[in-house]
Amino acid sequence: MTNIKTAMIVGGGIGGLVTALKLHRVGVSVRVFESVENIKALGVGINLLPHAVRVLTELGLAEELSNIGLPTAELIYVNKFGKNIWQEARGEEAGYHWPQYSIHRGKLQMLLLDAVKKELGEESVYTGHHLKSFQTFGDIVVAQFENRKTGESRGTFHADIMIAADGIHSVVRKFYYPDEGLPKFSGRILWRGITESTPFLTGRSMIMAGYQDQKFVAYPVCPDTAANGRSLVNWIAELTVMAEMPSRADWNRKIDKEIFAPAFAAWDFGWLNVPKLIEETDAVYEFPMVDRDPLPQWTFGRVTLLGDAAHPMYPIGSNGASQAILDADALGEAILEYPDAEVALKVYEDVRLEPTANIVLTNRKNGPEVVMQIVEERAPNGFVNLDDVISYQELEEIANGYKQIAGFDREKLNSKIEVIS
């Protein structure tokens, strides 16, 4: 039985909410503090890989997930002319015990928020509470919160431990690493949208087209739309730009499609019409591709980092949200096994720091998407026979190698526990 009785979680995003559910399950009383006054279903599509779905299934959310997520059937990499480079089954179609879900981020966050309020009580979530400062006194962490807009004090709270799940601009991370500065900009900009269209390929396909400097990603995210013979397609257009990183105030701003759409004007592959998909989207949002360098330490006594506060990474390999969920699971298991708070938090760090650092660094080299870059470099004008450009063995080694790094190798994952019925 853990000696940790109470926990404060800073941040009510996916990582923070899953952590709340997990810690509640292992006997910890949890309060979640979120900066915004009203948590809304914002964002576009994300992917949940089977290892993350396993964690959410263990938390009793399998049915709810299946209601809002579309099980991904396959992943396909193609070149800028729409010709196949690599294709593989995904989730249960690939023999995993759990699906891979394409899902709307906002819907997932609201599902988790509802679960937290149901299991922990409505009073467990404090909105409009932005972390201002914190201190550790002996075996207690004391934190002061404020209204982020007005600066008005929202009170002082304390707990046995504090988990910082407050994202890439984490207040807690900045406290421990004050000289780190801004996130690292890749030189690439993402433009994201979501629109209803006719289904492409299986209707549950995830495609990535192009190469490092110009890429297009698309996948459907809504089971209800799919049931009606249509697709609600989440898409991301990406270009390398010769510019400085947009200021934080401009992240996720709505922009004019003409800024990037002309670069994709010829990308009609027959089975997917990229220009049409962009044209039919009402709202498009801009976001810089950023990350941060891996840290040497997350845990400082009774305070630790989690999710994007600990290891923000490029959105390559469909890993961001999934890795935050794995963090939550590892933290809960460490608390369950080690009664001492500082030991438990350090064990959590020992389990998760190196694997996530490896993903951050691998994603900087394009992760599994490096196959698209290899083909572009070897055959910039296209190819007739893929075998003349890259061997199946090389493609397979890259795909399987990334699964090992990211922790969702099928055999290892399926052997961890018995299938949950």
Order of alpha helices (4+ residues) and beta strands (2+ residues): beta-alpha-beta-beta-alpha-alpha-beta-beta-beta-beta-alpha-beta-beta-beta-beta-beta-alpha-beta-beta-beta-alpha-beta-beta-alpha-beta-beta-alpha-alpha-alpha-alpha-alpha
